[in-house]
Structures are given as structure tokens and as C-alpha cells.
């Protein structure tokens, strides 16, 4: 009898060196626990339809299908035959499997009527979906070639066939065989979930869940297994967040109460417009947080143009009134410089302490970026260190050694998703005591994401747009199907310029072989042409459809002073058209810009497109956003663009974006560089379960803050929310 396997048993002891190496190399699975927690992505049922028509070109798939017919024909370019096997799902969808070389045995094996699992990468040839040389395993009894796959069939003896996240070198049936080997000797860990929680929430035991998720005895048992394992994921995240919030309540912070007759009152008196009701309400919440003896940790979300910057500036002035300093961290120099100019304009004499004509109790506003010259940098850092600069704006340059504050009381992080954990924490560490923190995002956040990722923050939402903001019309321009529509788009842009307005043209790539942070790979795996590039498109437009217009170029690889000069020229109206990358995605505010044409729009995400189009319609004239794409009608990429064009509701689009992203990305997997630990939990579909898990977490942490009486649960949480992700949640 073989030795029992535990979660820590190396796979090479269970499945052999060769298979273990493949699992480690291609799927990052090293131990029995890794494999047992590598859950099926779905379950097929014999005779059940797999919707082949929904497969996307380039997708790595495993489909359950039935052989319909086979055909052998000689190859034209070389000796030998080509075997074409047509398989279908019974609902009209078909795939062609192609095998090169003389393989008569395969033709006999893949005879019409046989069902099998077929794995490979979807390609398209002459309008037909196909898999070239796919891996496969046949299901059922009898027939030539059956011996070749008989060892695999045992994995699929049940009615429900697990289909695993796989790799070309490790297909799903190999994973299934390995899972069977491991489960035959696997001893699950003691159930870490407190019995009271398990009973009150009617959850099955961990050992049962881990068995049934891989080898379900029925659909009902599978549902119960998935619910338990989803609960574990949700509970681990919520415990981490609730513990973090509980600890933060004990941190000391210097209160920064509002002061009557100070800078904030003077600023409100000189504002050229009235605050919206939402801005006033959020301002009251933030003012109360700042006056408390514990650090504020608040997320301010709002649509593009909802007035978050003014809310943040009012909070900064309250801190300055209380004797402290406030720092705003922006993701790009373009945005930092724009905040600087915008705040100076809003503050007027209130932001020019020491200058002729300044107000009596004015402060100073300083900009700290990496492109400052030596003399300007020394002067700015002196103002920051002395406390003369009450408001400090900058990029990651604020984080460097040598940037010292006299009394940092508030940190505002703009577009917080653009910063890593270490960057945000480095700025907070420049204060003697934990400063108050306000993080802002113009990307609307679905409720479950806010609850799961930002569960330790108080959340404020600005949903009301300031008066004077114009509507933005959005349309998809199908360039491949109707090239005349693209010609019309350029004419429409010229009409706007003739009317005295300005325009953006956005490309997904800089060009010239650059590999910057904003640069996607030039060619994808499906052989599509490279994404259009700014440096290539701009001259073509200047010589072609936009000939005679004043065209500027902006991207992240330009020197900082050149970027600033281009933005100043565009803002001043000296340029008609700005051809740019996503460097303009956040914060760029040119009210005279009314039209945006996004080229290769299908290469951008939903939220990114929503952010981009928010750059137009910021004045009194209506905005127009044209999404140019070669994506075919009915494709998922085209449907995504149609959805963006159909609504300006950022929260609806955020839900769509969430549907199309891996859940792990939401939990900061990109920051940590580790694979996602949210394997089953869906932030969209499991709202109620997440809410229940949070309620249980609050109850448990109130009774046992550090889980000292629940050590097994603490260890389980540590395993599911690993150190990097816990740090992301802790500091985020």
C-alpha cells in the first residue's frame, strides 16, 4: 500500500519525474496540494453540446465533440497526405482537425460517431475554424486504436467530465489522470473552518469538497463542493481585510480638523462655480475623517469629470489649515503637471505665498518630478522640507530619498491602480505618524470588487457630473467591413477642427520597436498585423486625410520637457490634433477637444476606452468618440466595443469589464506577479456569498482579532492569501 499523500508531498513521488516536471514547468504545480487545488474550469457531459461557434480564434481550448466525417487528400507543397477530420457539437458548430503525414491508423481511430475531447489552439483558414494537430482522447468503447487511449478513459468514467486549465504539453486528460493518482492516497488537511460557521452556512467538509470538485458523483454534490471552496476563498480575503481595518482603528494619527476663516473657507469663497451636492456630501465625510485621531483610509471613486480633483484639493487645504502638508501622487508627469497648473489656477493668490499679490494666509504649491533641473529641484525640495510648500504634487519622484516633508498629514493617490504597493507605501513612510490617505479612481468599481479589494477602505462615490459637462456620443467604425466609414470619420474630425475645436487620435502602440510600459507586444500569436503606432500613424495622417492640420505627437517615450511642451501647445489651441498613446488616458483636461478617434479600439480594455473618451466633451460643446476596429461583427471583441458605444454609464461598463477579466487580476495578481488564488470565486456572480463571508469575518475578528484561538484557520488564510497579496491588501 502506497504511503498517504499530504498537501506538501512532491508530485514527483506520486506521478513520476517526467510528468511532475511537465506539471511544474507548464502549470506551476509542484505538490499534491497544488494539484488538488488546480480545479476544473468546467465540466462537459457526454451528449451535451459544447458551443463550438463561440470559440475565439487564438484561444487554447478543449472541446467535447463527435466525429462527423474524415477525408484524406495529398498535400500540394510536399509529399504525404493530409487528414482532415470534421467534428461537431450537435448544435451546428463544427471544427476541422488537421493532421499532417501518412497516419492511416489515426483515420481508423477517428471514425464517424466517436466522441472525444480535442485540445488545441483555434485557428482560421478560409473562413473555417480549425485545430492543427490537436491532442485528443476518445471516449466510449471498442474500435481500433482504443488501446492507445484506454489508460486515459478511466478518468472520464463518470457522467460529468472535468476539463482542467491545461497547457499544450499537459492536456486536460493527463491532469485528470494525475488527479486520480493523487486522490487515491490523499489525506486532506484538518478542516480549518470553525464548526459553527460550517453548520450555520450549511457547508460540506473540506475533504468532501476536494474529492467532489474533481470526481463529482452528481451535479448536486458538485454544486455543494464548489460552494464550500468558494466560501474558503471569500472568507480568507474578507478575514484579511477585516483584520486590517481592525488594526488600523488602533493606529494613531494627528487630527487635522477644519479651521474657520482659513484657506479652505477662502478657497470656497473664490470658486467660480457651485459644488455639486455629491461633492459637498463627500467633502463632509472626508472632513470628519481628517479630524479623527486615526488615519483616514478612503477611496473616492467617480466618473470621468465628476469633480474628484476639487474634492481632493479641499481636503488638502483643510490639512494645510491644520498646520500640515498634503502630497498628491500622480502616475505620469503629464498628469502631475496638469494638476499643478490646474490647482494654481483654482487657488490664485491663495497658492502663491511669498509672491507679490499673494493672499494673507497663502500657502505654496510645488511640483516635484524627475525632469526638474538641479537648481529647480534644490529649491523645490527646500520648500517641501521647510513646510513652506503646503501642497506638493509629483510623480514617483516624490518617493526618492532626499524628498523630506516637514509634517506630511495627507497623501492623495490619483488613479491608484497605476501604482504598485511599494510606491504607495514609500510615500506614506515619509510621515512621522501614519498620514491620512485618500485614493482616487475614475474607473468605477463594482460593489463586489469594492467589498473584496477595498474592503478595508471607506468608499465615497461621486455619480453626479458638474453642470456644463456635455454628452459624449460614441460609435463603432467597422474599418474592414466598411472602409468608407473610416474616410467619413476623418472628414468628421476635419469638420470639428473647422468649427474651431480640437481632436485626439489614439493608437495602442508608440512604434519604432519600443518596449515601454505602455507598449503591447507588436505581433500576437495569431499572426494579426501589429497594432497601429503613433510614430507611424501621425505622418500618414499629415500627408493624407488630415493634411494641412496642425498635428502634435505625445507618448511616454518623449522627454518630459517635450511632453509638457506638446500638452501646453494643445491646451493653448496651437495644435489641432494630438496623436497619442494612452498617456492621455487620465487627467488631461482640454475643454476645446470635442472628438476622439481610437484606432485598433479592440486592443484596449473596456474601462480604458471609457477613460479615454472622457477626454472629450469637457467643455460646452458635445463630444464624439469613434472606435475604429477591424474586429468582425459578432466577435467578442466587436461585442465589447458595441457595449462601450451603447452606454456612458461607467458602472455598467465596469461590470462588463469584470466579466471579461480574470478574477485574480482584480485581487492584484499583476502587482504581486503570482498566479491568482481566486480560482473559483466570481466577484460578479457570488455577491451574496461574499457578503455573507464578510459578515462572518467581522463577527469572528471582533471575538478573536488575530485568530489566535483558530490557528488552523489562520494558516489556511495565509495559504490562500499569500504574503504578496496580503501585503497588497494591507497597504493598498
N, C-alpha and C positions, 0 to 999 in steps of 0.2 A: 504494500500500500504506500502510495507516494506521500511525502511529507506535506502537511497542510500549508497552504499559501496564505500570507497576510498581505496587507496593503503595501508593505515595504519589500516583499520578495521580488528580486530582479527577474525580469521576464525571461532572460536567457536560461534561467533554471527551469522554466516551465515550458517554453515553446522552442527552445534550441537557439544556438548562436546566430544562425543566418536570419531567421525570421525576426528575432529580437533586434538585430542590427537594423533591419529594414523598418521596423516599427519605430525605433529610436530616431533614425535618420530622417524619415519622411513624415512622421506624425508626432515626434517628440514624446513618445510613450516609452517609459523605462521600467516601470514596476507594475506589479499586479494591480495596485491601486489606480495607477494611471489608466490602465486598460479598462478596468471595471467602471471607471468614471468617464470613459470615452463612449458616450451614449449614442444609440442610433439617431440619425437625423430624421428618419421617417420609417414607416412600415408599409410594405406592399402586401397585397393579398392576392393569391392566385385567382385569376379570372377578373380581378379588379382592374379598372382602367388606369394606366399611367398616362397623363396628358402630354403626349409627345409634342403636340402643337405648341405648348407653352415653353418649350426649351429654347434658350437663347444661344446663338452662335458664340462659341468660345467657352461655353460652360462645361465644366467637368461633371459628367452625370453618370448615374447608374439607373437604368430603366428596366422595368419588368415588362416584357413584350413577348409576342408569339411570332414564330417564323411563318411568313406567308408564302414566299417563293424564293428560289435561288436561280442564279444564272451565271454561266461561265463564258467568258469571251477572251480572245487573245489580246495581249497588251500591244499597243501601237509602237511605243518607243523602245521596247526591249523584249527579250524572249520571255516566254512564260504566259500564264493565264491570270486573269483577274476574276476572283469570285465575288459576286455581288449578292448579298442576302437582304431581302426586304422583310423587315419586322414591323408589326403593328400593335397598337394598344386596344384594338376593338372598337375605338370610337372615331376612327377616321384618320388618326395621326399615324404616319409611317416614317421609318428611318431606314436608310440604306447602310448596311455594314459592308465594308470593302476589305478584302484580303488579297494580298499580292503573292504570286508564286503558285506553283503546282501543289494544291492541297486537296486532293480528291477525298481524303479521309474527313476533312472538315465539311465538305459538301454533303457527305453521307450523314455526318453527325447533325448538321443543321438542317434537318429535313422539315418540310412544312408541317405545322401543327404543334411543334415542340415549343414549350415555354422556357424562358431563361432570363437571367439577369445579365445585362450587357453594359459594360462600363467603358467610357472613353470620353474624348473631347468632341463636342458638337462642331462640325464644320459645315460649310455650304458649298455645293458645286452645281452649277446650272440650275439654281433655284431649289435644289433638293437638300434636305437636312441629312447628314451622314456621320457615321463614326468610322474612322480609318483604323483597321486592325484592332478592334476593341478586345479587351479581356471579357470573358463571359463564363458563366456556369449554367448548365442546363438543369431543369427541374423535372422530376417525374421519373417514370420507369421505362426500362428497356431501350433497345436501339444500339446500333454500332456507335462506338466512341464513348459509350456510357462509362466504361471503366476509367476513362481519363478524368472523370469528374465525380466518381462515386464517393470519394473521400469527402467531398465538399457537401454532398446532398444532406448529410445528417444535420447540418446547421439550419436547414430550412424545412425540418420535418413538421413544424407547426403551421397553423393557418396564417399567422402573421409573420412576414419575412422582414427582419431588421435590415435596414440599409444604413451603413455607417458613413460618417465623414471619412473619405478614403483618399488615397493617392494613386497615381498611375502604377507605381511599383508595388502598392499594397492595396489590392481591390477589396471591396466590402466582404466578399466571402472568405478571404484569408483572415480578416479581422474577426469574423463570426466564428471561424474555427478556433482561433486563439482564445476568444472569449469563452468558448465551451470548455477548452482545456483548463483555463484558469478557474472557472466557476465550479468545475468538478471537485476541486480541492480547496476552494477559497473559504477562509474563515472571516466573516465580516467583523469589523470592529464593534465593540460595545456601543449600543445606541446612545449617542451623546445628548439627544433631545430629552429634556425633562419629561417624566411620565405624565405630569399634569397637563403640559402643553399638548403632548401627543393625544391624550384622551379627550381634552376639550375641543381639539381641532379635528378629531377623528382621522388621525394619520396612521398609516401602517408602519411597521418596524423597518429599520434601515436595511437589515439583511434581506427581508422580503422584497423591498423596493428594488434593491440592486439586482436581485435574481429576475424579477418580473420585467424590469426595463429591457433586459436583453433577451429573455426567453418567455414572453408573455403567454400565460395559459388561457387568457381571454382578453377581450377588449376592456372589460370592466376592471380586471386586475391591472392591466397596463395603465389605465387612467389613474388608479389609486397609487401605483408606483411613481408615475410622473408627478402627481400632485405632492407626494411626500418629498421627492428630490427637489422640486421647485421650491417647496417651503424651506428646505435647508439653505438654498441659495439666498432667498429673500431674507430669511431670518439672520443669516450671517452678516449680510450687508446692513440691515437695519440695526442689529446689535452694535456694529462698529460705529455707525452714525450716532446712535442714541448715547453710547458711551462717550463719544467725542463731545457731544453737546453737554452732557452731564459734567464732564471735566471742565469745559470752558466756563461753565457757570461759576466755578471757583477761582478762575484766573482774575487777578487784579488788573484794573486799567484806570487811568486817570480820567475822571469825568470831565467832559467838555460841554458844560451847559450853555444854552443860548444866553446872550447878553443884550439887554435892551439898549438901544441907541448906538449899537456898534456897527461894524462893517456890513453885516447881513441886513440890518434894517435899512442902511443907506443904499445897499445894492437893490433891495426890493423896491425902494422908492424911485430908483432911476431906470428900472426895467422898462423897455419901450413897449412891452405888451403884457397882458394879464396872464398869470399862470393858469393852466387848466385845473379843473377840480382834482384830477388824478395827481398832478404834480404837487398840489397843496397837501393832499392826504398823505402821500408818500413822504413829503417833507416833514410832516408832523411825526410820523413813525421814526424816521431817521433822527430827528432832533431828540426824541425821547431816548433812543438807543445811545446817542453820543453823551447824554447827560448821566448815563448809568455808570456804576463803578466796575462794570465788567465789559470786556471788549465787544463792540458790535461786530456781528458777522452776518451781513445781509447781502442777499442777491437782488439786484434791481434789473428786471427784465422789461423790455418794451419794444414795440415795433420800431422799425427804422423811422426816425423823425418824430418820435413821441416825446422828445424833450428830456432825455436822461441826463444830458450834459449839464443842463441848468440845475437840475436836482442835485447832481454831484457838486457843482460849484457852490450852491447854497450850503451844503454840508461842510465843505472845505472852509467857507467863510465863518461858520459857527465855531469851528475848531480854532481858527486864527483869532477870533474874538476872545476865545478862552485861553489865549497865550501859547497855542501850539502851532505846529506846521502840518500841512497836508501835501501828500505827493500823489500824482496820477501817473500810472504806468501804462503806456500805450504800446501796441505791438509794432508799429512802424514809425520811422522818422517823419514820413508824410503826415500821419495822423497826429503825432506829437506836436509837430509844427503848426498844424491847423488848430489843435486845441489851444495852443499858446496864443496864436493870433486872435482866435475867437474869444478867449477869456479876457484878453487885454481890451478888445473892443467892448465887451459887455461891462467890464469893470470901469473903463475910462480912468478918471483921476483916482479912483479907489485902488487901482493896481499899480500906481506909479509913485510909490513912496520915495522921497528924496529928489524928485524931479520938479521942475518949475510947473506950477499949476496943479500939483497933486492935492488930494483931499487931506484933511487934517489927520485922520487916523488911518491913512492908506497903508497897504502892505506892498510887497514886491512879488512879481511873478517871474520865475526863472525857468529857462528851458535847458535841459541837460541831455545832450545827445552825443553819440560817438564822433560826429563830424565837427564838433566845435574845435576851433583853433586853440593853441596852447594858452594864449593870453585871455581869450574869452572864457576858456574853461576854468582858469585860475580865479577869474573874477566871479563867475557863477558859483563855483564851489565855496568861495569865501562868503558869499551872500547866504548860501544854504547853511553852512556851518555856524554862522553868527546868529542865525534866526531871522535876519532881515528879510529874507525871502519866505513869506508865509505860505506861498503856493509854489510847488515845484512840479514841473511837467517833464517827462522824459521817456526814453525807451529803456531797453535793458542796460544802457549806460548808467542808469541810476543805481544799479546793483553793484557796480565795481567798487573795489577797495579805494578809499580816498574820498568817496562821497559820504560825508557825515552830516547828520542833522542835529540841530540844537535841541529840538523837542518834537519828534515825529509823533503826531497824535492820530492821523488818519491816513490810511492807504486806500486809494481808489484804483481798481484794476479794470481797465477798459477792454472789452472783448476778451474776457478772462480765458476763453478756450484757446487763445493763441499762445498762452504761456504755460511752461512746464512747472511742475511742483517746486523745483529748486529755485527757479527765478522768483516766483511769488514769495517764497519763504525768505529769500535773501533780503528783500526789501523790508519785510516785517521785522527782521532781526536787527535792523538799524535803529530800533527804538529801545529805550531802557526798559519799558514795560510793554506788554503786548498792545499794539495800537488798535484802534477801531479799523475795521475792514469793510469796504463796500465794493462788491464785484458787480460789473455791469455787462449785460449782453443784449445785443439787438436780435439775437436768434431766439425766437420764442421757444419755450421749453415745455413739453407736455407734462401734465400733472404727475404722472408716474415717474418720469425722469427727475423732476424736481424732488419728489419724495425719496427717490433711490440714490441719486447722485448728490443732491444738495440737501439731504435730509437734516444736516446739522446747521443749515442756514435758515434765517427768516427770509421769506420771499416776498418782494413787493413787485407789483406789475403795473406798468403804465400802458393802458389799452386805448387811451383817447389821444388822437392826433391834435396838435396845436392848430388853432384857426389859421387859415391861409394856406395850408398844405393842399396841393392839387391831386386829383386822382391820377393813377397810372394805368394806362391801357396796355395789355400785353398780348402778343400774338406769336404763334409759331410760324416760321418761314421755312417750308419744306424745299430746301435748295436743290435736292437731287430730283424730286418729282416735278417741281415747277420752278425751273431756273428764272423764269420771268418774274416770279415773286421777289427774288433776291435783287434783280435790277430795280424793281419798284421800291424796295427798301432803301437802296442808295439814293434814289430820287427823293424819297420821303425825307431822308436826312438833309439833303440839299435844300428842300423847301423850308425846313426848320431854321437852317442857317440863314437863308434869305430873309426869313421873318425876324432875324436878329437874335436867334437863340444859338445854343452850342450843343455838341453831341459827344458821346463816348462810343468807341468801338472796342470791344473787349475780346481778347484772344486767350486761349488756355496756356500758351507757351511763350517764352521770351524769344527763343531762336538761337541760331549760331552755335548749336551744340552745348548750350549752357546746361548745368545741372544744379541750379539753385534750389532753395527751399520751395519756391512756388512753381517749380518745373516738373511736370509729369514725364514719364518715360516717353521718348519720341515715337516709338512704334509699339503697338500692343501685340499680344500673342496671336491675334487672328489676322495679322498682315494688313490691317487697315492703314491708310496713309497716316503720317504723323499729324498730330494736332496743329492747327494753324498757329503761326508765331507772329508776335508783334513786329519784330525786326524785318520779317518777310512781307507781312501784310501792308504795313504803312507805306512803303514805296509803291506797291502795286495800286493802292488806293489813290496816292498822289498823282500817279501817271494815268489812272483810269477813271473810275466813277466819281471820285472826289477831286478831280483836277481843278486847280485854282483855289481850293480852300486852304486855310492855314492849319496845318496838321502838326501836332506835337506827339511825342512818344514818351511813355512812362512805364518803367518796370523796375523790379527790385535790384537789378544789377547795375543801374546807373549810380554814379557817385552821389552822395547825399546832397551836396550843394546844387547839383544839376537837377535832381528830383524836385528839390524845393523851388528852383527857378521855373521849372516846367509847370508845377502846380500854381505858382504865383501868376504866371502868364495866362494860364487857363482861367483862373479865378478872376483875373482882371479883364478878361474878354479879348486878350491879344491872340488867342488861338480859337479856331472854330471847332476843331475836332481833336479829341485826345484818344490815341490808340494805346491801350494799356492792358496789363495783366490784372489779376485780382488785387494788386496793390491798392486799387481804389475801392476795394470791397467795403471797407468800414470807414466811417467818419468824414469822408470827403464831401464837402458841402459847397456846391456851386449852384445857387438858385436859378441861374440863367440856362443851365443844362436841361434840355427837355426830352432828348431822345437818346436811347442806348441801343446799339446793335451788338448782340452777343454771338460771336462766331463759334461754331462747334459747341453749341449750347449743351448738347447731350454729354459733353465731357465734364460738366460741372454738377455738383450736388444740388438738391432741391433748396436747402437753406442758403446755399451760396448764391444761387440765382436770385432768390428773394432779397438777399442783402445787396447784390449788385444793382438790381433795378431800383432800389431805394435811393440811388444817387441822382435819379431824375425826378422831376415833379416837385422839387423842393421850394419852388417859388410860386408865383401866381398863375403861371401857365401850366396846362395839363402835360403830364409826362407820357412818353411812349417807349415801350421796351419790346424789341423784336428779337426773338430767339431763333437763330438760324441753325438748321441742323440737316444732315443727310440721313438721319435715322428713318427707317422705313415705317410707314403707317401701320399701327397695330403692334409694333415692337414695344418692349417695356421702356426703352429709352424715350420713345416718342410719347407714350402714355404719361411718363413723368413730366415731360415738357408741357403737354396739354393740361396737366393738373396745375402746373405753375401759372400758365396763362389764364386759367379759368377762375382764379381767385387771388385776391390780395390779402386774404386772411392768413397772417403768418402762423397762427396756432394750428390751423388746418394743415398747412404745409409742413409744420413741424411733426405732426402726427404721421404724415406721409413719409417724411424723411426717416422717422423712427422705424417705420415698417421696412424700409429698404436698407437700413444699416444693420450690421451685426450688433447684437445686444452688447457684446463686450466692448465695442468702441465707445459706447455711452459711458461705460464704467472706467474709462481712462486707460484702456489697454494700449493706446498709442503713446501715452506718456510713459508707461512702465516698460513697454517693449515685450511684455509677456503675453502668452496666449490667454484668451478670455477664460474666466472662471464662471461666467454666466453661460452654462451650457444649455439649460432648459428654460429658464425664466424669461418670459417675454414682458418687457415693460409696457407693451401695448395691450396684450391680451390678459395679463394676470394682475390687473389693477386691484381687484378685491383681495386677492391673496397677499399682495404686497402691503395693502392697508392693514390687514389682519396681523401680518408678521410684525409690522411696526407697533401695533397696539400691544402685542405680547412682549416685544422688546422693551418698550417703555416700562411695563409692569415689572419685568424681570430686573432691569437695571436699577430701578428705584429701590428694589429689595436687596440686590446683590451687585453693586456698581462695577466691580472688577471681575465678576463671575468666579470669585474665589471658592464659592460653595458648589460651583458647577465646572470643575476643571476639564472634564471631557468635552463639554460644550465650548469652553474657551479654546481648547486645542482644535476643535472642528472649525470654529470661526477663523482661527489663524490659518488653517489649511485652505479654506475656501476663499478667504480674503487675504491673499498673501501679503508679505511685508511691503512690496512696492505699491500694491493697490491700497492697502491700509494707510500708507503714507500719503498717497494721492487724496484719499478721502479726508485724512487728518488735517492736511494743510490746505486743501483745495478751496 
